[in-house]
Amino acid sequence: MPQRTEYFHFQPVTTRWHDNDVYGHVNNVTYYSFFDTAVNTYLIETGGLDIHEGEVVGFVVSSACDYFASIAFPDRIEVGLRVGKLGNSSVQYELAVFKEGEEEACAAGRFVHVFVDRASNRPVAIPDRLRAALELLVA
């Protein structure tokens, strides 16, 4: 089970009432939203990614998640983030969901972004500022 000490950046995320499913815990698909929120907040705030008008955007091309323990609203969570692989135009993020203050992850996942030119949808090199931010998270 992934441990908090294995991650380099943490993004607090608030669970919401509608995240719970009929079984009383956060539905599995919601974890992907947590991952997307953590990564994109980091890319925007630290890497300078302009999601509205920038020439380069990231497309998710692969994703997966493993579940170890349930979370439910109103749990406070933190999503741990690190980079497992940094290529020329792609990056593989490794993420884990932790209940606030807990050392063991409730879930762990990964996804790959390919950065593309917004106009052509063709892969491009990761911009320098964004690459510098991602390099801080390389495992």
C-alpha positions as CSV (number, residue, x, y, z in Angstrom):
1,M,0.0,0.0,0.0
2,P,1.5,3.4,-1.0
3,Q,2.7,5.6,1.9
4,R,2.5,9.4,2.2
5,T,6.3,9.7,2.3
6,E,6.5,8.4,-1.3
7,Y,4.8,11.6,-2.7
8,F,6.2,15.0,-3.2
9,H,3.2,17.3,-3.6
10,F,-0.2,17.2,-1.8
11,Q,-3.4,18.8,-3.0
12,P,-6.3,19.1,-0.5
13,V,-9.6,18.1,-2.1
14,T,-13.0,18.4,-0.4
15,T,-15.3,15.5,-0.8
16,R,-18.9,16.5,-1.6
17,W,-22.3,15.1,-0.6
18,H,-23.0,13.8,-4.2
19,D,-19.6,11.9,-4.3
20,N,-21.1,9.2,-2.2
21,D,-22.9,6.4,-4.0
22,V,-25.7,4.1,-2.8
23,Y,-23.2,2.1,-0.8
24,G,-22.3,5.1,1.4
25,H,-18.8,5.7,0.1
26,V,-17.2,7.8,-2.7
27,N,-17.9,6.1,-6.0
28,N,-14.9,4.7,-7.9
29,V,-15.2,7.1,-10.9
30,T,-14.9,10.1,-8.6
31,Y,-11.3,9.2,-7.8
32,Y,-10.4,10.1,-11.4
33,S,-11.9,13.6,-10.8
34,F,-9.7,13.9,-7.6
35,F,-6.6,12.9,-9.7
36,D,-7.5,15.4,-12.5
37,T,-8.0,18.2,-9.9
38,A,-4.7,17.5,-8.2
39,V,-2.7,17.4,-11.4
40,N,-4.3,20.3,-13.2
41,T,-4.1,22.5,-10.1
42,Y,-0.4,21.8,-9.9
43,L,0.1,22.4,-13.7
44,I,-1.7,25.7,-13.5
45,E,-0.3,27.1,-10.3
46,T,3.2,25.8,-10.5
47,G,3.8,25.1,-14.2
48,G,2.0,28.1,-15.6
49,L,-0.4,26.0,-17.8
50,D,-3.0,28.3,-19.4
51,I,-6.0,26.0,-19.9
52,H,-8.1,28.6,-21.6
53,E,-5.8,30.2,-24.2
54,G,-2.4,28.5,-24.1
55,E,-1.0,27.0,-27.2
56,V,-0.3,23.7,-25.5
57,V,-2.8,21.5,-23.7
58,G,-2.5,18.1,-22.0
59,F,-4.7,15.1,-23.1
60,V,-5.2,12.1,-20.9
61,V,-4.3,9.0,-23.0
62,S,-4.2,6.3,-20.2
63,S,-5.4,5.9,-16.7
64,A,-5.9,3.4,-13.9
65,C,-6.7,3.2,-10.2
66,D,-6.4,0.6,-7.4
67,Y,-8.6,0.9,-4.3
68,F,-7.5,-0.1,-0.8
69,A,-9.9,1.5,1.7
70,S,-13.2,3.5,1.4
71,I,-13.6,7.2,1.8
72,A,-16.9,9.0,2.2
73,F,-18.3,12.5,2.5
74,P,-17.4,14.5,4.7
75,D,-13.9,13.0,4.8
76,R,-11.1,15.5,4.1
77,I,-8.6,14.1,1.7
78,E,-5.3,15.0,0.2
79,V,-4.1,13.7,-3.2
80,G,-0.4,12.9,-3.3
81,L,1.4,13.5,-6.6
82,R,4.7,12.4,-8.1
83,V,6.0,11.9,-11.7
84,G,6.9,8.3,-12.6
85,K,8.1,9.0,-16.1
86,L,8.8,12.3,-17.9
87,G,9.2,12.1,-21.7
88,N,9.6,14.7,-24.4
89,S,5.8,15.2,-24.9
90,S,4.3,13.0,-22.2
91,V,4.3,12.5,-18.5
92,Q,3.1,9.7,-16.3
93,Y,1.7,10.9,-13.0
94,E,1.5,8.6,-10.0
95,L,-1.2,9.6,-7.5
96,A,-2.5,8.5,-4.2
97,V,-5.6,9.5,-2.1
98,F,-5.0,9.9,1.6
99,K,-7.5,10.7,4.4
100,E,-6.2,13.9,6.0
101,G,-3.4,13.0,8.4
102,E,-3.2,9.3,7.5
103,E,0.0,7.7,6.3
104,E,-1.5,4.8,4.1
105,A,-3.3,5.5,0.9
106,C,-7.0,4.7,0.4
107,A,-6.4,4.5,-3.4
108,A,-3.5,4.8,-5.8
109,G,-3.6,5.6,-9.5
110,R,-1.7,6.7,-12.5
111,F,-2.4,8.5,-15.7
112,V,-0.5,9.8,-18.7
113,H,-0.8,13.2,-20.3
114,V,0.4,13.8,-23.8
115,F,1.0,17.5,-24.5
116,V,-0.3,18.7,-27.8
117,D,-0.6,21.8,-29.9
118,R,-4.1,23.1,-29.2
119,A,-4.7,24.0,-32.9
120,S,-3.4,20.8,-34.5
121,N,-3.8,18.2,-31.7
122,R,-0.3,17.0,-32.6
123,P,2.2,16.1,-29.8
124,V,4.7,18.8,-28.9
125,A,7.6,19.1,-26.5
126,I,6.6,19.9,-23.0
127,P,7.1,23.7,-22.5
128,D,10.1,24.7,-20.4
129,R,8.3,26.2,-17.4
130,L,5.9,23.2,-17.3
131,R,8.8,20.7,-17.6
132,A,10.7,22.5,-14.8
133,A,7.6,22.1,-12.5
134,L,7.3,18.4,-13.4
135,E,10.9,17.7,-12.8
136,L,10.4,18.7,-9.2
137,L,8.1,15.7,-8.8
138,V,10.2,13.0,-10.5
139,A,10.3,9.9,-8.3
